[in-house]
Amino acid sequence: MPLFLLTFFFVYGTLHAYIFLKAKAAFGFGWAAGGPLLILFAFLVSAPVMTHMLVRHDHENAARIIAFTGFIWMGFLCFLVCLNIVTDIARLFFWSAEKLGLAGNISCALGGRGAFLLLVLFAAVISVYSAFEAHDVRIVNIRIATDKLPPETKAIRIAQISDLHLGLINRNSVLQRVANLITAQRPDILVSTGDLVDGKLDSIRQLAEIFREIPAPMGKFAATGNHEYYVGLSHTITFMRNAGFTLLQDEAAVAGEAVRIVGINDPVQKQMTPESGHPEADVIGDGTDGRFTILLKHRPTVDPASAGKFDLQLSGHSHQGQIFPFLLLTRLVYPYSGGSYILPNGGMLHVNRGTGTWGPPMRFLASPEITIIDLEGQP
């Protein structure tokens, strides 16, 4: 935790320092005149930590206000920093051209007050759009033909949600909208691939009833994500049970005698709990019962030892970057960062972009997703 906090304050503080220096250069104010802005930036840098402390001491309303303010600013700051970096690169290009007598005073103009204000306005417009995009949940349809369904079962519909992050910001209205969309799809099975919760469980326990009202006649199943451990696994288990989910912790279950569903614990378990967990391939088994096997695994990684042992892996975690251009970073860690992939040794992987948001309640070029998988029988 100390290392995480040092890293967070260094990175986030550096972004604020960069924008402060850009504003100082554009408006020409001195350090004394910039004092109030520095104080404001210090508050905004500390907002996530302040939110955590307020939640720990049961000041939920104050925590929600600071969280919403701090995370909206965080999203806006990301856009403003990216736009300024692009502008600085352009300025460097035109400055180099000026030395050759080719570009006039374009470089100076890009560093002026008007250009900075224009970038602030542009970042604000993108932020507003991103807030709306975060509410525009898309239905992604996948059809899979298989001969592993029982003869009497013509088709099975599965709805996947992932990374809802129910907590201070994503609450009743967000979940109710998602529940209405799922219900309209009339799934037989509902699965969650982790990070369903992301906040103090006592404050969101009433949300369990919304989940219970979603019809899923063949059952609701969930696997853990990293945030299930952060909020406390025992509380998570209680919430899942009240919400009508069967939480699969390195174990398998059969849905309606037709589909085998395997849930794998997130790797953070090894850091947060004394149990060492079980090898993924051992949990999946050898598939000798002939049922269509679905692997619920929060992180979009493929274990070579599990190759050929499942038919469909459903994952999340990456949010497809959530706010572009962070997709470029997430792809460095998770090459399977969003969408469907046919795996080399058989089976398919689908990575849900995330149904909710983490941190800023924004999405840019990475719309939230509910995945609908239709398993269709074939001779």
C-alpha positions in Angstrom: 0.0 0.0 0.0 2.8 2.6 0.8 4.4 1.8 -2.6 1.0 2.1 -4.4 0.3 5.5 -2.7 3.8 6.8 -3.5 3.3 5.8 -7.2 -0.2 7.2 -7.3 0.8 10.6 -5.9 3.9 10.8 -8.1 2.0 10.1 -11.3 -1.2 12.0 -10.6 0.8 14.9 -9.0 3.0 15.0 -12.1 0.0 15.4 -14.4 -1.3 18.3 -12.3 2.1 19.9 -12.3 2.3 19.7 -16.1 -1.1 21.4 -16.5 -0.2 24.0 -13.9 3.0 24.9 -15.8 1.0 25.0 -19.1 -1.5 27.4 -17.5 1.3 29.5 -16.0 3.0 29.8 -19.4 -0.2 30.6 -21.2 -1.5 33.3 -18.7 1.8 34.6 -17.4 0.9 34.6 -13.7 3.5 34.4 -11.0 3.9 31.7 -8.4 2.1 33.9 -5.8 -0.9 34.4 -8.0 -0.9 30.7 -8.8 -1.1 29.8 -5.1 -4.9 29.2 -5.0 -4.7 27.0 -8.1 -1.9 24.9 -6.4 -4.1 24.5 -3.3 -7.0 23.4 -5.5 -4.8 20.9 -7.3 -3.5 19.6 -4.0 -7.1 18.9 -2.9 -7.9 17.2 -6.2 -4.8 15.0 -6.1 -5.8 13.9 -2.6 -9.5 13.4 -3.4 -9.3 9.6 -4.0 -7.5 9.0 -0.7 -9.9 11.3 1.1 -12.8 9.4 -0.4 -11.4 6.1 1.0 -10.9 7.6 4.4 -14.4 9.0 4.6 -15.9 5.6 3.6 -13.9 3.9 6.3 -15.4 6.3 8.9 -19.0 5.9 7.5 -19.3 9.4 6.1 -20.8 8.0 2.9 -22.6 11.2 1.6 -19.4 13.3 1.9 -17.4 10.5 0.3 -19.8 10.3 -2.6 -19.6 14.1 -3.2 -15.8 14.1 -3.1 -15.6 10.9 -5.2 -17.8 12.3 -7.9 -16.0 15.6 -8.0 -12.5 14.0 -7.9 -13.2 11.4 -10.5 -14.9 13.8 -12.9 -11.9 16.0 -12.6 -9.6 13.0 -13.2 -11.3 12.2 -16.5 -11.2 15.8 -17.6 -7.5 16.0 -16.6 -6.7 12.9 -18.7 -8.2 14.5 -21.8 -6.5 17.9 -21.1 -3.1 16.3 -20.6 -3.4 14.2 -23.8 -4.5 17.2 -25.8 -1.6 19.4 -24.5 0.9 16.6 -25.2 -0.3 16.4 -28.8 -0.1 20.2 -29.0 3.4 20.2 -27.6 4.5 17.7 -30.2 3.0 19.8 -32.9 4.8 22.9 -31.5 8.1 21.0 -31.5 7.5 20.1 -35.2 6.6 23.7 -36.2 9.5 25.1 -34.1 11.9 22.8 -36.0 10.3 23.9 -39.3 10.7 27.6 -38.2 14.4 27.1 -37.9 14.3 26.3 -41.6 12.1 29.3 -42.4 9.0 27.2 -43.3 6.4 27.7 -40.6 6.1 31.3 -39.6 4.9 31.8 -35.9 2.6 28.8 -35.6 4.7 27.3 -32.8 4.3 30.5 -30.7 0.5 30.6 -31.4 0.1 27.0 -30.2 1.6 27.9 -26.9 -0.5 31.0 -26.3 -3.5 31.8 -24.1 -6.1 31.3 -26.8 -4.7 27.9 -27.7 -4.7 26.7 -24.0 -8.3 27.9 -23.5 -9.4 26.1 -26.7 -7.8 22.9 -25.4 -9.6 23.4 -22.0 -12.9 23.8 -23.9 -12.2 20.8 -26.1 -11.4 18.6 -23.1 -14.6 19.7 -21.4 -16.6 18.8 -24.5 -15.0 15.4 -24.7 -15.7 14.9 -21.0 -19.4 15.6 -21.4 -19.6 13.2 -24.3 -17.7 10.6 -22.4 -20.2 10.9 -19.5 -23.0 10.2 -21.9 -21.1 7.3 -23.6 -20.7 5.7 -20.1 -24.5 5.4 -19.9 -24.9 4.1 -23.4 -24.7 0.4 -22.7 -24.5 -1.6 -25.9 -25.7 -5.2 -26.5 -23.1 -7.3 -28.2 -24.5 -10.5 -29.8 -22.5 -13.7 -30.3 -23.8 -16.9 -31.9 -22.1 -20.2 -31.3 -23.3 -23.5 -33.0 -22.4 -26.6 -31.0 -23.2 -30.3 -31.0 -22.7 -30.4 -27.2 -26.3 -29.4 -26.2 -28.7 -32.1 -25.3 -31.0 -33.1 -28.2 -34.0 -31.7 -26.5 -32.3 -28.3 -26.1 -32.4 -26.2 -29.2 -30.8 -23.0 -27.9 -29.5 -21.4 -24.7 -29.1 -17.7 -24.2 -26.4 -16.4 -21.8 -26.1 -12.8 -20.7 -22.6 -11.7 -19.5 -21.9 -8.6 -17.4 -18.5 -7.6 -16.1 -16.9 -4.8 -14.2 -20.1 -3.0 -13.0 -18.1 -1.7 -10.0 -21.2 -1.0 -7.8 -20.3 1.4 -5.1 -20.3 5.1 -4.4 -20.9 6.2 -8.0 -22.5 3.3 -9.8 -25.6 2.6 -7.8 -29.4 2.1 -8.2 -30.0 4.0 -11.5 -27.0 2.4 -13.2 -27.9 -1.1 -12.1 -31.6 -0.7 -12.8 -30.8 0.4 -16.4 -28.6 -2.6 -16.8 -31.2 -4.9 -15.3 -33.9 -3.6 -17.7 -31.6 -4.3 -20.7 -30.8 -7.8 -19.5 -34.4 -8.6 -18.8 -35.4 -7.5 -22.3 -33.0 -10.0 -23.8 -34.7 -12.9 -21.8 -31.5 -14.8 -21.0 -31.6 -18.4 -19.7 -28.3 -17.8 -17.7 -26.8 -14.7 -16.3 -23.0 -14.6 -15.5 -20.8 -12.0 -14.0 -17.0 -12.1 -14.8 -15.8 -10.1 -11.8 -15.7 -6.7 -10.2 -19.4 -6.7 -9.7 -18.8 -4.6 -6.5 -16.4 -1.9 -5.7 -17.5 -0.2 -2.5 -18.6 -0.7 1.0 -21.0 -3.6 0.9 -23.3 -2.3 3.6 -24.2 0.7 1.5 -25.1 -1.3 -1.6 -26.9 -4.3 -0.2 -30.3 -3.0 -1.3 -29.0 -3.4 -4.9 -29.1 -7.2 -4.5 -32.9 -7.1 -4.9 -32.6 -5.6 -8.4 -30.4 -8.6 -9.4 -32.9 -11.0 -7.9 -35.7 -9.6 -10.1 -33.8 -10.4 -13.3 -35.2 -13.6 -14.7 -32.6 -16.3 -15.5 -34.4 -19.7 -15.3 -31.2 -21.7 -15.6 -29.3 -19.7 -12.9 -27.0 -16.8 -12.2 -23.3 -17.5 -11.8 -20.3 -15.3 -10.9 -16.5 -15.4 -10.6 -14.4 -13.2 -8.5 -12.5 -10.2 -9.8 -9.8 -8.3 -7.9 -12.2 -5.8 -6.4 -14.3 -8.5 -4.8 -11.2 -9.1 -2.6 -10.5 -5.4 -2.0 -14.0 -4.9 -0.5 -13.8 -8.1 1.5 -14.6 -11.6 0.3 -16.9 -12.5 3.1 -19.1 -9.4 2.4 -18.9 -10.2 -1.3 -20.2 -13.7 -0.7 -23.1 -12.5 1.3 -24.0 -9.9 -1.4 -23.7 -12.4 -4.2 -26.0 -14.9 -2.3 -28.6 -12.2 -1.6 -28.4 -11.1 -5.3 -29.2 -14.7 -6.4 -25.7 -15.5 -7.8 -23.8 -18.8 -7.3 -20.3 -17.6 -6.7 -17.8 -20.1 -8.2 -14.5 -20.0 -6.5 -12.2 -22.4 -8.4 -15.1 -24.7 -8.9 -17.7 -25.8 -11.4 -21.4 -26.0 -11.6 -23.9 -27.4 -14.1 -26.7 -25.1 -15.4 -29.9 -26.9 -16.4 -28.1 -30.2 -17.0 -26.9 -28.6 -20.3 -24.0 -26.3 -19.7 -21.0 -26.7 -17.4 -19.8 -23.4 -15.9 -16.4 -23.1 -14.3 -15.4 -20.0 -12.2 -11.7 -19.2 -11.5 -10.6 -17.0 -8.7 -8.8 -13.8 -9.5 -5.0 -14.1 -9.0 -5.2 -11.4 -6.3 -6.6 -14.1 -4.0 -3.0 -15.3 -3.5 -2.1 -11.9 -2.1 -5.2 -11.3 0.0 -6.0 -14.7 1.5 -4.0 -17.5 2.9 -5.4 -20.1 0.5 -3.1 -20.9 -2.4 -5.9 -21.6 -4.9 -6.0 -24.4 -7.4 -4.4 -24.7 -10.9 -6.9 -23.6 -13.5 -6.6 -26.7 -15.7 -7.3 -28.9 -12.7 -10.5 -26.9 -11.9 -11.7 -27.2 -15.5 -11.0 -30.9 -15.6 -10.8 -33.0 -18.8 -14.3 -32.3 -20.1 -15.2 -36.0 -20.4 -18.9 -35.3 -19.5 -19.4 -33.9 -23.0 -21.2 -30.7 -21.8 -20.5 -27.3 -23.4 -18.0 -25.7 -20.9 -17.9 -22.0 -20.2 -14.9 -20.6 -18.2 -15.6 -17.5 -16.2 -12.2 -15.8 -15.7 -11.9 -12.1 -14.8 -8.6 -11.3 -16.4 -8.4 -11.9 -20.2 -5.4 -14.2 -20.1 -5.3 -17.7 -21.6 -3.6 -20.4 -19.6 -1.7 -22.8 -22.0 -2.4 -25.7 -19.7 -6.2 -25.1 -20.1 -6.0 -25.1 -23.9 -8.7 -27.3 -25.4 -10.4 -28.0 -22.1 -13.2 -25.3 -22.5 -15.4 -24.2 -25.3 -15.8 -20.5 -24.3 -13.9 -18.3 -22.0 -15.7 -15.1 -20.8 -13.5 -12.4 -19.3 -13.4 -8.6 -18.5 -11.1 -6.5 -16.4 -9.5 -4.5 -19.2 -12.5 -2.1 -19.8 -10.9 -1.8 -23.3 -9.0 1.1 -21.8 -12.3 2.8 -20.8 -10.9 6.2 -21.8 -8.9 6.4 -25.0 -5.9 6.4 -25.4 -5.5 4.1 -22.4 -6.5 1.3 -24.7 -2.9 1.5 -26.0 -1.6 0.9 -22.5 -4.0 -2.0 -21.6 -3.1 -3.8 -24.8 0.5 -3.9 -23.7 -0.6 -5.9 -20.6 -3.6 -7.7 -22.1 -3.3 -8.3 -25.9 -6.9 -9.7 -25.7 -8.4 -6.4 -24.5 -11.9 -6.5 -26.0 -14.0 -8.5 -28.4 -14.0 -12.1 -29.5 -11.0 -14.2 -30.4 -10.7 -17.8 -31.8 -8.0 -19.5 -29.7 -5.3 -21.5 -31.5 -5.9 -24.7 -29.6 -9.7 -24.6 -29.8 -12.4 -22.7 -28.1 -13.3 -19.0 -28.1 -12.5 -16.1 -25.8 -14.8 -13.1 -25.4 -13.6 -10.1 -23.5 -16.4 -7.8 -22.3 -15.5 -4.1 -22.4 -17.1 -3.7 -19.0 -20.7 -2.9 -18.1 -19.9 -0.1 -15.7 -17.0 2.2 -15.0 -14.1 2.4 -12.6 -12.8 5.7 -11.3 -14.2 8.5 -13.7 -17.8 7.8 -14.6 -16.8 8.2 -18.2 -16.0 6.2 -21.3 -14.4 7.4 -24.5 -14.4 5.1 -27.6 -15.1 2.1 -25.3 -18.8 1.9 -24.8 -20.1 -0.2 -21.9 -21.3 -3.7 -22.9 -23.7 -6.5 -22.1 -22.8 -9.6 -24.0 -25.5 -11.9 -25.2 -24.3 -15.4 -26.2 -26.7 -17.6 -28.1 -25.7 -21.3 -28.0 -27.5 -23.1 -30.8 -27.6 -26.8 -31.1 -26.6 -28.6 -34.3 -26.6 -32.3 -35.3 
